[in-house]
Amino acid sequence: MPGPLSGYRIIEIAGIGPGPFAAMLLSDMGAEVIRVERSQAVRGPAPDSPGADILQRGRRNVAIDLKNPEGVETLLTLVESADALIEGFRPGVMERLGVGPDVCLARNPGLVFGRMTGWGQTGMYAQAAGHDINYISLAGALAHFGRAGEAPVPPMNMVGDFGGGGMFLAYGVVCALLERSKSGRGQVVDAAMVDGTAILMTMFWAFSQMGAHDENARGTNLLDTGAHFYDAYECADGKYVSIGSIEPQFYAELLKLTGLDTDPEFARQMDKSQWPHLKERIAEVFRTKTRSEWCSIMEATDVCFAPVLTMSEAATHPHNVERNMIIDIAGVKQPAPAPRFSRTIPEVSGPPAHPGQHTREILSEWGFDAARIDALLASGAVVDA
């Protein structure tokens, strides 16, 4: 069976990071997503080998010159047959190109127009450049990543770009498509990484106001490496394990399997004044055995334990192998589509395409006749690799 979004047609205006990630998620779920590339990105005939950027998997590629009036009209003609369009330019760029939401919705009133930015379409920062680290800073997230007495640690670009950005764009598009099934009307989705990051922090807003999280004491709280029973610990071989023994029954199992269950110092689990000292003591215990040895002792128990794995190690761990979590497409290892469905099983439809690789093919399938395609190619409004 095809994925749950099978039958939907989505246009992705080429960008980087969170936009392609959202397009990948939608494509993984079965939507037909075509990536509209800049005509200047076409460098000649498409190579035989697939593209390397797996964020672009599952989509065919059409190259259009949006600075050419015929190129603009080509995109608007595609819009007429689309369910959604997603773009990741700064506010106002699509409007200046002549393909903003008002123009597109006039051509297709049922279109969902998804917009991906860091700061959002409005606000004092809206026109400023930025990256993930900046968005999660302003959203009140970065301040809380890191250990006590140290500078904040950026969690790569997973929180802003992908968790707070691309994920929420895909979610917003699907929500708008569901609403359209009742109203018959499209709308604009303003997905901002600063907004998405803020909502990812909802639990910590609650904890802070309940007195369970001190926002001014990074690295001293329950879930930010303050607690001795919720952290990553180095083993004898320099590798690490993770412990998350929050609940009393899980904490008891941790003490039992580390041999600390008879030590009175560990009896008062939630005495925060003792956490730094207990952290040093339990760290000493974990340094007495290798990661593999700790896996033999704790794996699949109720300690709330897992080895800290690299991507390559994760691909070969038996649990992940059993779930087929990492798949191979055209010789490239990559995460499988998620989440999973019992009936409409998602699958990746193909490896990343090269710019302009499917221009003629896409235009033909989306209703352009051969003469019009030839004329567009001759004028440079579109380019075929």
ABEGO torsion letter per residue (X at the ends): XBBAABGBBBBBBBBBEAAAAAAAAAAAAGBBBBBBBBAAABAEBBBABBBABAAABGBBBBBBBAABAAAAAAAAAAAAABABBBBABBBGAAAAAGABAAAAAAABAABBBBBBBAAEABEAAAABBBBAAAAAAAAGAAAABEBBGBBBBBBEAAAAAAAABAAAAAAAAAAAAAAAAAAGBBBBBBBBAAAAAAAAAAAAAAAAAAGABBAABBGABAAAGABAABBBBBBAAGBBBBBBBABAAAAAAAAAAAGAAABAAAABAABAAAAAAAAAAAAAAAAABBAAAAAAAABGBAAGBBBBBBAAAAAABAAAAAAGABBBBGGBBBBBBOBBBAABBBBBAEBBBBBGAAAAAAAAAAGBBAAAAAAAAAAGABBBX
